[in-house]
Amino acid sequence: MKNSLAIFFCLFFISTSSNAQQKTVIVKKTDKGFVLHVNGKPFFINGMNWDYFPIGTNYTYNLWQQPKDVIEAALDHEMTLLQNMGVNTIRQYTGVPAGWIKYIYEKYGIYTVLNHSFGRYGLMLNNKWEANTDYSNPLAKALILKEVTEMVREYKNAPGLLMFLLGNENNYGLTWQGAETENVPTEDEKSKIAASHLYKLFNEATLAMKAIDKSRPVAICNGDLLYLDIIAKECAAVDVFGINIYRGLSFGDTYEKVKNAYDKPVMFTEFGADAYNTLTNKEDPEFQAGCLVSNWKEIYANAAGQGKAGNSIGGFTFQFSDGWWKSGQTYNLDKHDSTASWANGGYRNDFKKGSDNMNEEWFGICAKGPANEKGVYVLYPRKAYYALKKLHRFKPYASLNKSGQIKK
């Protein structure tokens, strides 16, 4: 589910800046709720978590270091599928050259939310790798602020860039000791102190980024609703509250809780269901599809004008294709591992108390075929792909005018 060590192996690439007129992206609060606007028009995010790792590779593989024809072949195959299912935005991590963000947008009409990991998987400080970032450390703070402001300067003129996203459930990293996914931690007094430093830095980074570029929102990515009270206190400058949330068929009262505690628009940066059943030891595409349909219906129902919380601006399904390297990360890369690594009772199709049921290598709504000699592979859509293709035809803002108000 997580992009883990892939992030710090990604490199920033310098690309020529475009002279094209940039779109202004803002969040507006109306009497019906929050609405994201792109160039003055309401825009609801039908998003997808997207990456590119051929079978047999892991986080060290970098698509952007491949020859141009390989990159184009990979993008043309996958973006065609995404465009066909109604996806209008993908979530990518820093390292993608601005020119390829432009290519994806201009050829397929798909925006990018650009994600900086914000020290989630460690930092190099004084020539020493620190696996767990201490957000109270002045050296760590200075390095992170330097990186995010450099990111804004590099990408601020990139056509197709929708917004900046900081972190990837960094609050879990205050407790977890490794990159692999574990059971969701709980709050305690020690972690609350560390969390306070983290969220203060999120806010400081947001202010520094906006001083360079005010044309796009800045979002953070939190693990579920942990430390929501601290976030509300410390992250006033943040525009969008991104949440990685895995609760099975329903998100419960998530939207209402955020509305009451932290009056910001909600963007689900990750949610999804694996396509493998640990009880039957078989692929289970039916449950995956049903779960995702249920999730998206709630995302739409909480959009402005739909009668519920009104703070949903969209979300990003996790994920487009299976990650064959996620279990173990450095071995058995040619094996589609069905080992479950964490437990979640919300996925009732295969939950058994005392056992893990979440299969990290099976979250794709597309299965992955073997790569050719250039590293290009074919995807095979599962039932979830076709179910979401139908669902994404729904236009939650159809009843709103350009100002985000109900049409008269």
Residue, then its C-alpha position, 0 to 999 in steps of 0.5 A: m500500500k505504501n510507496s516506501l523506499a522507492i521515494f528516497f531513490c527518486l531524483f529531481f530532474i531539471s527540465t525546461s520551463s514552459n511559457a504556457q499560461q499556468k492554470t490557477v488552482i484554488v479551494k473555495k468555501t461556499d455555503k454548500g461546502f468546499v470546492l476545488h476550482v481549476n481556472g475558475k471551474p469546479f473540479f472534482i478529483n477522480g484520482m489514482n495512485w500511480d507508479y511504474f515497477p516491472i515485475g522483478t524490480n523494486y523501489t530502485y527502478n526509475l522509469w524516468q531514467q529509461p530511454k525516451d521511447v520506453i517512457e513514452a510506451a509505458l505512459d501511452h499504455e497506462m495513461t490510455l487505460l486511466q483516461n478511458m476509466g475517467v481518471n483525471t488526476i494521478r498521484q506521483y512522487t518527486g522525481v518525475p521530470a516536469g516535462w513528463i507531467k506536461y506530457i501526461y496532461e497535454k496528451y491525456g488530460i490527466y493532472t498530477v498531484l506531486n508528493h514530497s515524502f517529507g522525511r517519511y523514510g529517513l534523511m541523510l544528515n551529516n553524511k549519515w543516514e537517519a532511518n527515522t526522522d526526528y522533526s524536532n532536529p534543526l538539521a532535519k527541519a532545515l533539509i526538509l524546508k530546503e527540499v520542498t522550496e526547491m521542489v516548488r521552484e522547479y515545478k511551479n511552471a509545470p503544466g498539468l501540476l494540480m497541487f503539492l502534497l507533503g508526506n505519506e502518513n508520516n504520523y505512522g512513521l513516528t511509531w513504525q520502525g521500518a518501511e514496510t506496512e504494519n498495523v495502524p499505531t495508536e496515539d500515546e503521550k510520547s508520540k503526541i510530542a513528536a507529532s506536534h513537531l511534525y505538524k508544526l513543520f508541515n505548517e512552516a513548509t506550507l507557508a514557505m512554499k506559498a511564498i514562492d507559488k500561490s497558484r496551487p494548493v498545498a496538502i498534507c498526507n496523514g494516516d487516518l485521523l490520528y492526531l486530528d486535534i494537533i493538526a487542527k491546532e498546528c496546520a492552519a496554513v494547509d489548504v487540503f487535508g489528505i488522508n490515507i484511509y483503509r477502513g473496508l466498505s465504509f469510511g464511517d463518520t470521517y468526513e463529519k469528524v474532520k468538518n467538526a474538528y478541522d474545517k478543511p477540504v478532505m482529499f483521500t490520498e489513499f484508500g482501497a482493497d486488495a484483490y486476494n482472499t487469505l481465507t480461500n487463498k485465491e484471488d478475490p476481484e469481486f470483493q475488491a470491486g464492491c469495496l471500491v464502489s462503496n468507497w467512491k459512493e461515499i466520496y461523491a456523497n460528501a461533495a459540496g451540494q450532495g447533502k452530506a458533509g460537503n468537504s470532499i473534493g475527491g480521492f485517489t484509489f490505491q492503486f493502479s497495478d500490483g506491486w510485486w516487490k511490496s512483501g520483503q521489498t528486496y527478495n522474491l521480486d519475481k513472485h506474486d507473494s500472497t503473504a498478508s502483512w497486517a490485519n484490518g477488520g474492515y475487510r470482512n471477506d477474509f478477516k479472522k481475529g488474530s490473523d493478518n489479512m491484508n496482501e500488499e502485493w495485490f492492491g492493483i485494480c489491474a494485474k501486471g504482466p511480464a515486461n519485455e526486454k525494454g521493461v515495458y509491460v501490459l496491464y490486465p484490468r480487474k473487475a474494479y477497473y470496469a466498476l470504477k469506469k462506470l462510477h466515474r461518469f458521475k459528476p458531483y458538481a453538475s448542480l453547481n455553477k462556476s462559483g460553487q453555488i447551487k444553480k438556480 
